[in-house]
Amino acid sequence: MKRTIAAVIFAAISSAIFAQKVGVLNGPSGIPCAYLMEQAEKGGSKYEFEKFASAQNELPKLMKGEIDIGFLPPNAAAKVYNSSKGAVLCLGIAGNGNLFLITKDESVKSVKDLDGKTIACAGQGATPEYMMKYLMKKNSIESTLDFTTPNAEIAAALIEGKFDYALVPEPFATVAETKGESVKRLSISDEFKAAEGTDFPMTLLVANASYAKKHKKEIKKFIADFEKASGWTVKNPMEAGKLVEKHSLGLKAAIAAKSIPNAAYTWKPAKKGKGEVEKLLGIFLENSPEAIGGKLPDEKFYY
């Protein structure tokens, strides 16, 4: 009897010790994790989740190994890798381009129609800014990017007529369409595909390098579970939206559900997605080298 009790206690302690610690960002990138959080709550997995308002808040814990797995924008992951002797590795692409130009101007059919316009841009020093600059150069147009309006205020400002054009990710494009019937969107991902024949990544699944090297089996298991969760989320947006609100991931159920079809969730292992990651990082390298640590990450960055 004593041995049985001891075995149960040991199993419980072992489960707590070896549970993978996962960092989740509030907002679109965290949406697929709502399914995993629900499964963990029901005892169906050994994951412990910690939510963060931004990548900047998540990074210190990821680098110290206080979090095993997390989600980062490609430029942030590359910068950490280059500046910390490889403390973080890229496991794969978790989300592709979900940037949109929102406007009430019916004449805008492509990026070329934005020549001479002022565009409110969410994301100074990040993918939105440099992707737009890349497309402006590619299409030989000159536009002005305005960074004075925070993400959360852009939809209302556009509807109120404070500006006519804005570049935003999900769920802000959905918020704008929901609140303003005359608001339409232009997919920046489609514009990039037209120019380059491929999409660009917005979110990477990453891991603490030391953890990843020592726990390959656990990493493989999480990747499989995440891929399943991502697929389920895309197929079940209404149910996923409810879980997002239930687990306090920064979005109301209705907005989360409406944004999922345009959020470009995907899964591509690091080695297979290397070319797409490097294409995006090359744009950063051309415009702001310091944003990725001054160079492209080497092969060891890709798990």
Secondary structure by P-SEA (a helix, b strand, c coil): caaaaaaaaaaaaaaaaacbbbbbbcccccccaaaaaaaaaacccbbbbbbbcccccaaaaaaacccccccccaaaaaaaaaaccccbbbccccccccccccccccccccccccccbbbbccccccaaaaaaaaaaaaabbbbbbbccccccaaaaaaaaccccbbbbccaaaaaaaaacccbbbbbaaaaaaaacccccccccccccaaaaaacaaaaaaaaaaaaaaaaaaaacaaaaaaaaaaacccccaaaaaaaccccbbbbbccccaaaaaaaaaaaaaaccccccccccccccccc
